[in-house]
Amino acid sequence: MARRKDLEQERRSVTAERKPVALPKLGVLPPVRAGACADPDWILPFAVHAETLGYESVVAVEHPLVIGGYTSRYPYAPSGRMPLPNDCPVPDPLDLLAYIASGTSRLGLSTGVVVLPAHHPVVLAKRLATIDALSKGRLRLCVGVGWMREELEACGSDFETRGRRTDESIDVLRALWSDCGEDGASFDGEFFRFANAHSFPKPHFPKPHGKDGIPIHIGGHSRPSIRRAALRGDGWQPLGLAGDELRSALKSLAEETEKAGRDVGDVEITLGDLLVDTNAERLAKLASFGASRVVLSCLNPDLDAARDELSSAADRVGLLPL
């Protein structure tokens, strides 16, 4: 306890001396590879500690299933293989976030990412709205199209049309979340059709950003993901991009949003960093790229050590505790 008080005094002192800097909001990604997300005695204390320190959100990833011996290429590593072992326990992200919501009160709840074409959007709209309503508007949805053909096909989705299906699913979600009055919502698309549909509860309102529904961010680094973010996204979360590649992608995002008749400032940018490495200087650099949020990846499977890393990073950047 004495050590904690010393840390708090030091943080207040350092924060008082530091000149105000507009640093991004900080989300945190737990150590998925360690299986920690499926351990209730690990993940909830971790999330509660993050909330207490002033972190903005916790992020949950998804793989509905992994097909052993897959031949698809993982696009975020030179090897073409994802870093997760086949038997890694990756819980359903929405069930996980609902569990975390029950033990926290302010911490944002985000997916990063949901493989959208693996889900039926009508069912998904209800699940997402329920979590958002019960957590009083804390949910943020980040979606991707998926890269593992075998996984999507096992979920009953056609790999070749996953992009169009994703676009249509986003439109379905927003249609069902909207206030359509007594007539309900109607939709007539390539993959989904319904009329006079009533889906309740609706997402929590009002939101901090002043919009209906749940913010939908687009994950990925490809040109189609940029176009999708420009046309339909409340935000864009590029994966595996840095330096000149990131600058080029952000330039493309600005061009695509202009074509879509939107302001690029309406598309929130989320970038990534490592929890153990981050500091105010690194965050300021990411902010210079336009990032309003940075998701910090924690890789430490030991709970006490992981919580210490959260505290140390909060000290380094002057994060104000609740």
N, C-alpha and C positions, 0 to 999 in steps of 0.2 A: 504493500500500500504506500509506504514511504517512497519507494522508487517511482510509483505512478504519480504521486504528488510532485516529485522532483521533475518528472517529464512534463507534467502540465505547466509548472512554473516556467520551465525552459521554453516550452512551446509559446506561451504567452509573451515571454521576453523576446524571442526571436521574431514572432509575428509583429510585435510592436515596432521593432527596429526595421523590419522589411518594408520597403516602399510598396504601395498598392500595385498589384499586377493583375490584369484581367486573365486569369488562368482558366482553362476549361474545367467543366464539371468532371468528376472522377467516378467512373464505374469500376467494378472489380469482377474478374472472372476467376472462379475457384479452380483448383488443380484437378481438372477433369480426368487426366490420365491416371491419377492416383486412386480413382474411384471414390473420392471424398464426397462427391455430390449425392451419392446414394446412401450415405451414412448420416442418419439424423443427429447423432451425437457429435458430428463434425460440422455439417453444413450450417445448422441453425446458430450455434455459438459464433461461427465465423461471420455470418451475416449480421448478427446482432452487434458484434464488435465493429464491423464496417459502418453500420448505421450510427453507433455511438460516436465514432470518430468524425463523422460528417461526410462520408462517401455518399455519392448521389444514388447509386444503383448497384445491383448485383445482376450478373448475366448468366443465363443458362443456355447450354448448347443442345443440339438434337441429332440423334441418329435413330430413326424408328427401329432399324435393325442393321446389322453388318453381315454381308455375305462373304464367308470365308473364301479366299482364293479369287477375289474380285479382279477383273481385268481392266476396269475403268481407271483412268489416270487422275490421281488427286492433284488438283491444279495449284496447290499452295506450297509444294515442296519439290525440289529438283529431282528427287527420287521417284516422284509420282505415287508415293505411298503415304497414307495418312499416319500420323504418329500414335494413334490409338490402337492398342491391341484388340483383337477380335472379341475377347471376353471382358473388356472394360465395362463396368456397370455405368451406363449413361441413362439416368432416369428420364422419364417424360418431362420436358421442360416446363409445361404448364402445371402439371401436378407438383413439381418441385417448387415453382414460384408461388403456388397457392399455399404450400406448406410454410415457406419462408414468410409469406404475407401474414400468416397467423401469429408469428412470433415477433413481428416488427410493426412499426407504425408509420414511418416516414420513408423508409428505404424504397427507391424505385425498383421495379421488377421488369427485367428485360429478357427477351430471347436473343440469341446471337449465334446461329440463326435457326428459325423453324424452316424445315424443308417443305415449303408450301404445297407443291403439287402432290405430296404424299398424303394430303388431308382433303376431306370433303369440306368445302368452305362453309356450307350451311351448318354443319355440326360444329366446326371450328369457331364460327361467329358466336355461337351460344357459350362455348367454353371460355373464350376470351372475354366476352362481356361479363360473364359471371365473376371471373377473377377481378376484373377492373372495378365492378360495382362493389364487391365485398372488400376490396383493398382501398376503396375511396379514390380511384383514379390513378393508381400508381403503375399501371402496366404500359410497357412500350413493346411493340411487336417489330422485330427485325426478321425479314424473310429472305430466303434464297431459293433458287430453282433446283438445287441438288446436283451433284456431280457423279454419284455412283449409279450407273444404269441398273445394276442388279437390285439395288435397294428400292428404287422407284418401281421397277417392274414387279417386285414382290408385294408392293403396296397397291398394285393394280393400276398404276399410272404409266402412260406411254412416255418414254424418255424423249422421243423426238419432238413431242408437242408440249414439253414441260414449261417452256417460256410463255406460250400463249395461255396455257392453263393457269399459270401463276398470275398473269395480268388479269384474267377473268376472275380468278379467285379474290384478288384485291378488290375488284369492283363489287363482287358479291358481298364481301364482308362489310363494305361501306354502305351498301344498299340496305342490309339487314340491321345495321347499327343506326341508321337514320330514322328520324321521326316521320313516318309515312302516313300518319293519321288513320282514319277508320278503314281506308282501302288497303292498307298494308303495303309491302314492298313487292315489286314485280321485276323479273329479270328474264331476258331471252337471249342467251348467248350460244356459243359453239358447244360448250361442255355442260352448262348448267341452265336450268329453266325453272321458274316458279312464278306464281301470280297470287296476289292478295295474301302474302306471307307476313305473319306477325311473329317476331322473335324478341322475347323479353327474358331477362332484364336487358335494358340498354346499358352501354358503358356509362360510367360515372360522369356527371356533369355538374358544375363547370370544371374545365381543365385549365391548368396554368397557361397553356398556349391559346386558350379561348376558342378551341374548335370542338365540334362534335366528334364522337367516336374515339378510337384508340390510335395513337400515332403509329404509322406504318413506315418503317425504315427499310431500305433495300441493301442487302449485303452482297458483296462480290466485287470483282475488279474488272470485269469484262466490259466491252462496249455495250452489249445489251443491258447489263446491270445499270450502266450510266444512263442509258435512255429510259429505262424503267423508273429510275429515281427521278429523272427530270419530268416525266409524264405523270407519275402516280405517287411518288414518294414524299413523305414528310421529312425524310432524311436519307442519307447515304452513308454506308459503312464499308469502305473499301478494305479488302483483305489482301495482305501481302504486298502492298505498294509503299514506296518511300522515295524520297529524293526527286529526281527528274521524272520518273515514271508517275509519281503522285501528282506533280505539277501538271504534267500533260493530261492526266485523267481529270483533274479539277478544271482545266481549261475546256475539256470536252463537255464536262457537266454544265459549265456556264453557257456554252454554245447550245447544248440540247435544251436547257431550260428556257433560253431565249426563243428557240424555235417553238417551244410548247406554250409560249406566251406567259411564262412565269418568271418571277424574280429568283435568281439563284440563292439569294439570302433566305428564301423560304424553305430551302432544303438543308436541313441541319447535318453537319459533318461530324462523324464519330471516327476517331482514329485509335490506334492501339500502342501500348508500350508495356514493358515488363515492370512489375511491382518493385522488384529489388533494385532496378536501375533508375527509376524515374526521379526527377528533381524539378525544381522550378524552372531551370534553364531549358531542360528538355520539353517540359510542358509549354513553355513560351514559344519554342520552335514549332511545336505542333499547332499551337494557336495561330502562328503566322501562316500556316497552310489553310486556316479557316476552321479548324476544329473547335467546336463548342463543347465537345465531350471527348474524353480519352478513357478507354477501357484498359485497365491494368491487369495483366495476366499474372496470377499467383501460381507458382510451380511447386511450392513446398507442401509435401503431404502431411507434415507434422502440424497438428492444430496449434499448439502453443507457438511454434516458430512462425507459422503463417500469420497468426494474430500479431506477433512482434513485428513482422514485416509490414503489416498494415499500419501499425503505430509509427514505425520508423519513417515510412513514406509520407504519412500525414505530417510528421514533424518537419521533414525536409521541404515540403511545399507550403507549410503554414496552414494546413487544413484546420478549420475551426470545428471543434467537437460540439455535439449537441449538449 
